[in-house]
Amino acid sequence: MTTLFQRRVGNYHTYLPQGVYTMAILQSPTKLRNGQDDRNYFTRIEREIFKDVEEKDGKALYSNIRVNNRGKTEWIYTDESALEYAFNKAQKKFGGNALLYHFKQKKTQDVPIFSGTIHYY
């Protein structure tokens, strides 16, 4: 969840120093906003996307240092079909544009799992 994608991805540079691979983005949703501010509106969308990914057998990761949500993190083990399902469902409900990216290489190829740039602050 972010209003500035580059800043959000930049926050992960210490965890994933080689960058990240973008799989899906819901860009510019506007439906069902009902006067909610950005934070509440995007949190609502994010929660529904996570719920839908978990519905398709996505498994949330837990951390013993996370206080909120009984240790549940925003990281989920899942597959491309669950992401596609969740983001398409979110697009239908909230509008915007579901940008879905898929791995183009065969799974047997030796390819890097991360792509992108590193931002130093």
MODELLER restraints for C-alpha pairs under 7 A, 6 or more apart:
rsr = mdl.restraints
at = mdl.atoms
rsr.add(forms.Gaussian(group=physical.xy_distance, feature=features.Distance(at['CA:1:A'], at['CA:42:A']), mean=6.33, stdev=0.5))
rsr.add(forms.Gaussian(group=physical.xy_distance, feature=features.Distance(at['CA:1:A'], at['CA:46:A']), mean=6.76, stdev=0.5))
rsr.add(forms.Gaussian(group=physical.xy_distance, feature=features.Distance(at['CA:2:A'], at['CA:8:A']), mean=6.27, stdev=0.5))
rsr.add(forms.Gaussian(group=physical.xy_distance, feature=features.Distance(at['CA:10:A'], at['CA:119:A']), mean=5.84, stdev=0.5))
rsr.add(forms.Gaussian(group=physical.xy_distance, feature=features.Distance(at['CA:13:A'], at['CA:19:A']), mean=6.53, stdev=0.5))
rsr.add(forms.Gaussian(group=physical.xy_distance, feature=features.Distance(at['CA:13:A'], at['CA:118:A']), mean=6.34, stdev=0.5))
rsr.add(forms.Gaussian(group=physical.xy_distance, feature=features.Distance(at['CA:13:A'], at['CA:119:A']), mean=6.91, stdev=0.5))
rsr.add(forms.Gaussian(group=physical.xy_distance, feature=features.Distance(at['CA:17:A'], at['CA:118:A']), mean=6.64, stdev=0.5))
rsr.add(forms.Gaussian(group=physical.xy_distance, feature=features.Distance(at['CA:18:A'], at['CA:114:A']), mean=6.19, stdev=0.5))
rsr.add(forms.Gaussian(group=physical.xy_distance, feature=features.Distance(at['CA:18:A'], at['CA:115:A']), mean=6.72, stdev=0.5))
rsr.add(forms.Gaussian(group=physical.xy_distance, feature=features.Distance(at['CA:18:A'], at['CA:118:A']), mean=6.66, stdev=0.5))
rsr.add(forms.Gaussian(group=physical.xy_distance, feature=features.Distance(at['CA:19:A'], at['CA:114:A']), mean=5.67, stdev=0.5))
rsr.add(forms.Gaussian(group=physical.xy_distance, feature=features.Distance(at['CA:19:A'], at['CA:115:A']), mean=5.42, stdev=0.5))
rsr.add(forms.Gaussian(group=physical.xy_distance, feature=features.Distance(at['CA:19:A'], at['CA:116:A']), mean=4.88, stdev=0.5))
rsr.add(forms.Gaussian(group=physical.xy_distance, feature=features.Distance(at['CA:19:A'], at['CA:117:A']), mean=5.68, stdev=0.5))
rsr.add(forms.Gaussian(group=physical.xy_distance, feature=features.Distance(at['CA:19:A'], at['CA:118:A']), mean=6.02, stdev=0.5))
rsr.add(forms.Gaussian(group=physical.xy_distance, feature=features.Distance(at['CA:20:A'], at['CA:114:A']), mean=4.94, stdev=0.5))
rsr.add(forms.Gaussian(group=physical.xy_distance, feature=features.Distance(at['CA:20:A'], at['CA:115:A']), mean=5.47, stdev=0.5))
rsr.add(forms.Gaussian(group=physical.xy_distance, feature=features.Distance(at['CA:20:A'], at['CA:116:A']), mean=5.99, stdev=0.5))
rsr.add(forms.Gaussian(group=physical.xy_distance, feature=features.Distance(at['CA:21:A'], at['CA:114:A']), mean=5.12, stdev=0.5))
rsr.add(forms.Gaussian(group=physical.xy_distance, feature=features.Distance(at['CA:21:A'], at['CA:115:A']), mean=5.32, stdev=0.5))
rsr.add(forms.Gaussian(group=physical.xy_distance, feature=features.Distance(at['CA:21:A'], at['CA:116:A']), mean=6.95, stdev=0.5))
rsr.add(forms.Gaussian(group=physical.xy_distance, feature=features.Distance(at['CA:22:A'], at['CA:101:A']), mean=6.81, stdev=0.5))
rsr.add(forms.Gaussian(group=physical.xy_distance, feature=features.Distance(at['CA:23:A'], at['CA:100:A']), mean=5.99, stdev=0.5))
rsr.add(forms.Gaussian(group=physical.xy_distance, feature=features.Distance(at['CA:23:A'], at['CA:101:A']), mean=4.82, stdev=0.5))
rsr.add(forms.Gaussian(group=physical.xy_distance, feature=features.Distance(at['CA:23:A'], at['CA:102:A']), mean=6.36, stdev=0.5))
rsr.add(forms.Gaussian(group=physical.xy_distance, feature=features.Distance(at['CA:24:A'], at['CA:98:A']), mean=6.98, stdev=0.5))
rsr.add(forms.Gaussian(group=physical.xy_distance, feature=features.Distance(at['CA:24:A'], at['CA:99:A']), mean=5.47, stdev=0.5))
rsr.add(forms.Gaussian(group=physical.xy_distance, feature=features.Distance(at['CA:24:A'], at['CA:100:A']), mean=4.53, stdev=0.5))
rsr.add(forms.Gaussian(group=physical.xy_distance, feature=features.Distance(at['CA:24:A'], at['CA:101:A']), mean=5.94, stdev=0.5))
rsr.add(forms.Gaussian(group=physical.xy_distance, feature=features.Distance(at['CA:25:A'], at['CA:98:A']), mean=5.86, stdev=0.5))
rsr.add(forms.Gaussian(group=physical.xy_distance, feature=features.Distance(at['CA:25:A'], at['CA:99:A']), mean=5.14, stdev=0.5))
rsr.add(forms.Gaussian(group=physical.xy_distance, feature=features.Distance(at['CA:25:A'], at['CA:100:A']), mean=6.74, stdev=0.5))
rsr.add(forms.Gaussian(group=physical.xy_distance, feature=features.Distance(at['CA:26:A'], at['CA:87:A']), mean=6.71, stdev=0.5))
rsr.add(forms.Gaussian(group=physical.xy_distance, feature=features.Distance(at['CA:26:A'], at['CA:91:A']), mean=6.91, stdev=0.5))
rsr.add(forms.Gaussian(group=physical.xy_distance, feature=features.Distance(at['CA:26:A'], at['CA:96:A']), mean=6.47, stdev=0.5))
rsr.add(forms.Gaussian(group=physical.xy_distance, feature=features.Distance(at['CA:26:A'], at['CA:97:A']), mean=5.63, stdev=0.5))
rsr.add(forms.Gaussian(group=physical.xy_distance, feature=features.Distance(at['CA:26:A'], at['CA:98:A']), mean=4.54, stdev=0.5))
rsr.add(forms.Gaussian(group=physical.xy_distance, feature=features.Distance(at['CA:26:A'], at['CA:99:A']), mean=6.21, stdev=0.5))
rsr.add(forms.Gaussian(group=physical.xy_distance, feature=features.Distance(at['CA:27:A'], at['CA:96:A']), mean=5.44, stdev=0.5))
rsr.add(forms.Gaussian(group=physical.xy_distance, feature=features.Distance(at['CA:27:A'], at['CA:97:A']), mean=5.05, stdev=0.5))
rsr.add(forms.Gaussian(group=physical.xy_distance, feature=features.Distance(at['CA:27:A'], at['CA:98:A']), mean=6.32, stdev=0.5))
rsr.add(forms.Gaussian(group=physical.xy_distance, feature=features.Distance(at['CA:28:A'], at['CA:96:A']), mean=4.75, stdev=0.5))
rsr.add(forms.Gaussian(group=physical.xy_distance, feature=features.Distance(at['CA:28:A'], at['CA:97:A']), mean=6.68, stdev=0.5))
rsr.add(forms.Gaussian(group=physical.xy_distance, feature=features.Distance(at['CA:29:A'], at['CA:94:A']), mean=5.48, stdev=0.5))
rsr.add(forms.Gaussian(group=physical.xy_distance, feature=features.Distance(at['CA:29:A'], at['CA:95:A']), mean=4.81, stdev=0.5))
rsr.add(forms.Gaussian(group=physical.xy_distance, feature=features.Distance(at['CA:29:A'], at['CA:96:A']), mean=3.87, stdev=0.5))
rsr.add(forms.Gaussian(group=physical.xy_distance, feature=features.Distance(at['CA:30:A'], at['CA:94:A']), mean=6.07, stdev=0.5))
rsr.add(forms.Gaussian(group=physical.xy_distance, feature=features.Distance(at['CA:30:A'], at['CA:95:A']), mean=5.78, stdev=0.5))
rsr.add(forms.Gaussian(group=physical.xy_distance, feature=features.Distance(at['CA:30:A'], at['CA:96:A']), mean=6.42, stdev=0.5))
rsr.add(forms.Gaussian(group=physical.xy_distance, feature=features.Distance(at['CA:31:A'], at['CA:94:A']), mean=4.47, stdev=0.5))
rsr.add(forms.Gaussian(group=physical.xy_distance, feature=features.Distance(at['CA:31:A'], at['CA:95:A']), mean=5.39, stdev=0.5))
rsr.add(forms.Gaussian(group=physical.xy_distance, feature=features.Distance(at['CA:32:A'], at['CA:94:A']), mean=6.15, stdev=0.5))
rsr.add(forms.Gaussian(group=physical.xy_distance, feature=features.Distance(at['CA:33:A'], at['CA:41:A']), mean=6.30, stdev=0.5))
rsr.add(forms.Gaussian(group=physical.xy_distance, feature=features.Distance(at['CA:49:A'], at['CA:86:A']), mean=5.32, stdev=0.5))
rsr.add(forms.Gaussian(group=physical.xy_distance, feature=features.Distance(at['CA:49:A'], at['CA:87:A']), mean=6.59, stdev=0.5))
rsr.add(forms.Gaussian(group=physical.xy_distance, feature=features.Distance(at['CA:49:A'], at['CA:90:A']), mean=6.62, stdev=0.5))
rsr.add(forms.Gaussian(group=physical.xy_distance, feature=features.Distance(at['CA:52:A'], at['CA:86:A']), mean=5.19, stdev=0.5))
rsr.add(forms.Gaussian(group=physical.xy_distance, feature=features.Distance(at['CA:53:A'], at['CA:82:A']), mean=5.29, stdev=0.5))
rsr.add(forms.Gaussian(group=physical.xy_distance, feature=features.Distance(at['CA:53:A'], at['CA:83:A']), mean=6.18, stdev=0.5))
rsr.add(forms.Gaussian(group=physical.xy_distance, feature=features.Distance(at['CA:53:A'], at['CA:86:A']), mean=5.70, stdev=0.5))
rsr.add(forms.Gaussian(group=physical.xy_distance, feature=features.Distance(at['CA:56:A'], at['CA:82:A']), mean=5.53, stdev=0.5))
rsr.add(forms.Gaussian(group=physical.xy_distance, feature=features.Distance(at['CA:58:A'], at['CA:76:A']), mean=6.14, stdev=0.5))
rsr.add(forms.Gaussian(group=physical.xy_distance, feature=features.Distance(at['CA:58:A'], at['CA:77:A']), mean=5.54, stdev=0.5))
rsr.add(forms.Gaussian(group=physical.xy_distance, feature=features.Distance(at['CA:58:A'], at['CA:78:A']), mean=4.47, stdev=0.5))
rsr.add(forms.Gaussian(group=physical.xy_distance, feature=features.Distance(at['CA:59:A'], at['CA:76:A']), mean=5.31, stdev=0.5))
rsr.add(forms.Gaussian(group=physical.xy_distance, feature=features.Distance(at['CA:59:A'], at['CA:77:A']), mean=5.09, stdev=0.5))
rsr.add(forms.Gaussian(group=physical.xy_distance, feature=features.Distance(at['CA:59:A'], at['CA:78:A']), mean=6.57, stdev=0.5))
rsr.add(forms.Gaussian(group=physical.xy_distance, feature=features.Distance(at['CA:60:A'], at['CA:72:A']), mean=6.69, stdev=0.5))
rsr.add(forms.Gaussian(group=physical.xy_distance, feature=features.Distance(at['CA:60:A'], at['CA:73:A']), mean=6.77, stdev=0.5))
rsr.add(forms.Gaussian(group=physical.xy_distance, feature=features.Distance(at['CA:60:A'], at['CA:75:A']), mean=5.96, stdev=0.5))
rsr.add(forms.Gaussian(group=physical.xy_distance, feature=features.Distance(at['CA:60:A'], at['CA:76:A']), mean=4.23, stdev=0.5))
rsr.add(forms.Gaussian(group=physical.xy_distance, feature=features.Distance(at['CA:60:A'], at['CA:77:A']), mean=6.37, stdev=0.5))
rsr.add(forms.Gaussian(group=physical.xy_distance, feature=features.Distance(at['CA:61:A'], at['CA:72:A']), mean=6.15, stdev=0.5))
rsr.add(forms.Gaussian(group=physical.xy_distance, feature=features.Distance(at['CA:61:A'], at['CA:73:A']), mean=5.72, stdev=0.5))
rsr.add(forms.Gaussian(group=physical.xy_distance, feature=features.Distance(at['CA:61:A'], at['CA:75:A']), mean=5.62, stdev=0.5))
rsr.add(forms.Gaussian(group=physical.xy_distance, feature=features.Distance(at['CA:61:A'], at['CA:76:A']), mean=5.71, stdev=0.5))
rsr.add(forms.Gaussian(group=physical.xy_distance, feature=features.Distance(at['CA:62:A'], at['CA:71:A']), mean=5.06, stdev=0.5))
rsr.add(forms.Gaussian(group=physical.xy_distance, feature=features.Distance(at['CA:62:A'], at['CA:72:A']), mean=4.45, stdev=0.5))
rsr.add(forms.Gaussian(group=physical.xy_distance, feature=features.Distance(at['CA:62:A'], at['CA:73:A']), mean=5.54, stdev=0.5))
rsr.add(forms.Gaussian(group=physical.xy_distance, feature=features.Distance(at['CA:63:A'], at['CA:71:A']), mean=5.03, stdev=0.5))
rsr.add(forms.Gaussian(group=physical.xy_distance, feature=features.Distance(at['CA:63:A'], at['CA:72:A']), mean=6.51, stdev=0.5))
rsr.add(forms.Gaussian(group=physical.xy_distance, feature=features.Distance(at['CA:63:A'], at['CA:73:A']), mean=6.79, stdev=0.5))
rsr.add(forms.Gaussian(group=physical.xy_distance, feature=features.Distance(at['CA:64:A'], at['CA:71:A']), mean=5.78, stdev=0.5))
rsr.add(forms.Gaussian(group=physical.xy_distance, feature=features.Distance(at['CA:65:A'], at['CA:71:A']), mean=6.98, stdev=0.5))
rsr.add(forms.Gaussian(group=physical.xy_distance, feature=features.Distance(at['CA:84:A'], at['CA:100:A']), mean=6.80, stdev=0.5))
rsr.add(forms.Gaussian(group=physical.xy_distance, feature=features.Distance(at['CA:87:A'], at['CA:98:A']), mean=5.94, stdev=0.5))
rsr.add(forms.Gaussian(group=physical.xy_distance, feature=features.Distance(at['CA:88:A'], at['CA:98:A']), mean=6.24, stdev=0.5))
rsr.add(forms.Gaussian(group=physical.xy_distance, feature=features.Distance(at['CA:91:A'], at['CA:97:A']), mean=6.27, stdev=0.5))
rsr.add(forms.Gaussian(group=physical.xy_distance, feature=features.Distance(at['CA:91:A'], at['CA:98:A']), mean=5.79, stdev=0.5))
